[in-house]
Amino acid sequence: MSAAVKSPAVVEVPPLDAIVNAPDLAQLPFETLTALRVKCAATLAAIESAQLVAVNRPDRKIIDIADDQMLTVAEACGLLRCQPRFIWRNKKKLPFVRVLGPRSLRCSRQGIESWLSARKAR
């Protein structure tokens, strides 16, 4: 006699954005949390795989931190041809800016050059 194989129930998994913004994650059913964990693990594995491939791409520019120079806002403005206000207002969006304190920023020279070349390519 063959025993009937019971298929697992399909569990509705909410989108990640909804979960990140949900303060009551613990209120989700256990099955949903388990399904979410599996989905996150699969997504993480895919991201890690893509990173391994990307690391060996020939077009990848490797920035040598030892050769980089940290510039003041005034020095960075010279390279960017902008006002200091632009850097201060966009400090969280600009990838080359490092906040040292409430009134102190530094900008990576190589980061600025890389950012400018990416913008020119558009």
C-alpha positions in Angstrom: 0.0 0.0 0.0 1.2 3.5 -0.8 0.9 6.2 1.7 -0.4 9.5 0.5 2.3 12.2 0.6 1.1 15.4 2.2 2.4 18.4 0.3 3.4 21.4 2.5 0.9 24.3 2.6 1.8 27.4 0.7 2.6 30.2 3.1 2.1 33.8 2.0 5.3 35.7 2.6 5.0 39.5 2.8 7.5 41.6 0.8 10.8 42.5 2.5 10.0 46.3 2.5 6.8 45.6 4.4 8.7 43.5 6.9 11.5 46.0 7.5 9.0 48.7 8.2 6.8 46.5 10.4 7.5 47.0 14.1 5.5 43.9 15.0 7.5 41.2 13.2 7.0 38.8 16.1 3.3 38.9 15.5 3.6 37.0 12.2 2.7 33.3 12.3 5.5 30.9 12.9 5.0 29.3 9.5 5.3 32.8 7.8 8.5 33.6 9.7 10.0 30.2 8.7 9.1 30.8 5.0 10.5 34.3 5.2 13.7 33.0 6.7 14.1 30.5 3.8 13.4 33.2 1.3 16.0 35.5 2.9 18.6 32.7 2.9 18.0 32.0 -0.8 18.2 35.7 -1.6 21.4 36.1 0.4 23.0 33.1 -1.3 22.1 34.6 -4.7 23.7 38.0 -3.7 26.8 36.3 -2.4 27.1 34.3 -5.6 26.8 37.5 -7.7 29.4 39.2 -5.6 31.9 36.4 -6.2 31.3 36.7 -9.9 31.6 40.5 -9.8 34.8 40.5 -7.8 36.6 38.8 -10.7 35.2 41.0 -13.5 38.0 42.6 -15.5 36.2 46.0 -15.6 36.1 46.2 -11.8 38.2 49.1 -10.5 39.9 48.3 -7.2 40.5 51.3 -5.0 43.7 51.2 -3.1 43.0 52.8 0.3 46.7 53.4 0.9 46.9 55.6 -2.2 43.7 57.5 -1.5 43.6 61.1 -0.1 41.0 62.4 2.2 40.1 66.0 1.2 38.4 68.7 3.1 35.0 70.0 1.8 36.8 73.0 0.3 39.3 70.8 -1.6 36.5 68.5 -2.7 34.5 71.5 -4.0 37.5 72.3 -6.3 37.3 68.9 -7.9 33.5 68.8 -8.1 33.2 72.5 -9.1 30.4 73.0 -6.6 29.6 75.0 -3.5 30.3 73.5 0.0 26.6 73.7 0.6 26.0 70.9 -2.1 28.3 68.5 -0.2 26.8 69.3 3.2 23.2 68.9 2.0 24.0 65.7 0.2 26.5 64.1 2.6 24.3 61.0 3.1 23.8 60.4 -0.6 27.3 61.0 -1.8 29.3 57.8 -1.6 32.7 59.5 -1.2 31.8 61.6 1.9 32.7 60.5 5.4 31.2 62.2 8.4 33.8 62.6 11.1 31.7 64.7 13.5 28.7 67.0 13.5 30.7 69.8 11.8 33.4 67.8 10.1 33.4 65.9 6.8 36.1 64.4 4.6 35.9 63.3 1.0 37.8 60.5 -0.7 39.7 61.8 -3.8 39.4 58.4 -5.5 35.8 58.2 -4.6 35.1 61.6 -6.2 37.0 60.6 -9.3 35.1 57.3 -9.5 31.7 59.1 -8.9 32.4 61.7 -11.6 33.4 59.1 -14.2 30.2 57.1 -13.5 28.1 60.3 -13.9 29.9 61.1 -17.2 29.1 57.6 -18.5 25.4 58.2 -18.2 
